[in-house]
Amino acid sequence: MTVYQIAVAKITARTPGLMEYVKKSGEIIAKFGAEYIVRGPADSVLEGDYLQGRSVIISKWPSIEKAQEFWNSPDYQAAKKLREGSGVYDIGLFNEVPK
């Protein structure tokens, strides 16, 4: 079943490693059969304040197992260190709505 990894990120410092992380994470997710659907701030916030100053990253995965395999992989764990100190990240996996 398709799952989506959704991250809400509040970037507090554009660290030198952050842009390298963005590039590397994109390369790594492709190895696990995933793709980014959304990656950036809202074009327009329609209601509430939570999304102000935050970016949303949504990636589509072939299965929860592939998403977890990616998350726990040595490649991603090494890349993840590049974004340390750059912000606050809330990340979860969500099942696709059954058809």
ZAMARGU-4260 file (C-alpha; in steps of 0.2 Angstrom, whole numbers, plus 5000, padded with zeros to 4 digits):
<rodrens>
0) 5000/5000/5000 | 5006/5017/4996 | 5012/5028/5010 | 5017/5046/5012 | 5030/5053/5022
5) 5025/5071/5028 | 5038/5083/5036 | 5034/5100/5042 | 5050/5110/5044 | 5054/5126/5053
10) 5071/5132/5046 | 5079/5142/5059 | 5097/5143/5051 | 5102/5140/5033 | 5117/5130/5038
15) 5130/5125/5025 | 5125/5107/5026 | 5107/5111/5023 | 5108/5113/5005 | 5119/5097/5003
20) 5106/5088/5014 | 5092/5093/5002 | 5102/5087/4987 | 5108/5070/4995 | 5091/5066/5002
25) 5083/5068/4985 | 5095/5056/4978 | 5093/5043/4992 | 5074/5043/4991 | 5075/5038/4973
30) 5085/5023/4977 | 5070/5017/4988 | 5057/5020/4974 | 5050/5036/4981 | 5047/5053/4974
35) 5044/5070/4981 | 5027/5077/4978 | 5028/5093/4988 | 5044/5102/4994 | 5044/5119/5001
40) 5033/5133/5009 | 5015/5136/5005 | 5011/5147/4991 | 4997/5154/5001 | 4991/5150/5019
45) 4972/5149/5019 | 4969/5147/5038 | 4979/5147/5054 | 4996/5152/5059 | 5006/5136/5060
50) 5012/5135/5042 | 5019/5153/5042 | 5037/5152/5040 | 5037/5133/5038 | 5040/5121/5024
55) 5031/5105/5020 | 5039/5090/5012 | 5028/5076/5006 | 5036/5061/4998 | 5027/5046/4990
60) 5033/5028/4995 | 5028/5011/4987 | 5026/5004/5005 | 5029/5008/5023 | 5043/4995/5023
65) 5052/5005/5010 | 5050/5021/5019 | 5056/5014/5035 | 5071/5005/5026 | 5076/5022/5019
70) 5074/5031/5036 | 5085/5018/5044 | 5098/5016/5030 | 5116/5021/5033 | 5115/5033/5018
75) 5101/5043/5025 | 5107/5043/5043 | 5123/5050/5037 | 5114/5063/5026 | 5102/5068/5040
80) 5117/5074/5050 | 5120/5087/5037 | 5104/5096/5043 | 5108/5096/5061 | 5106/5113/5069
85) 5096/5120/5054 | 5078/5119/5061 | 5064/5109/5069 | 5057/5094/5060 | 5041/5085/5063
90) 5040/5069/5052 | 5027/5055/5050 | 5021/5041/5039 | 5003/5041/5033 | 4993/5028/5023
95) 4985/5032/5007 | 4966/5033/5008 | 4959/5016/5002 | 4950/5017/4986
</rodrens>
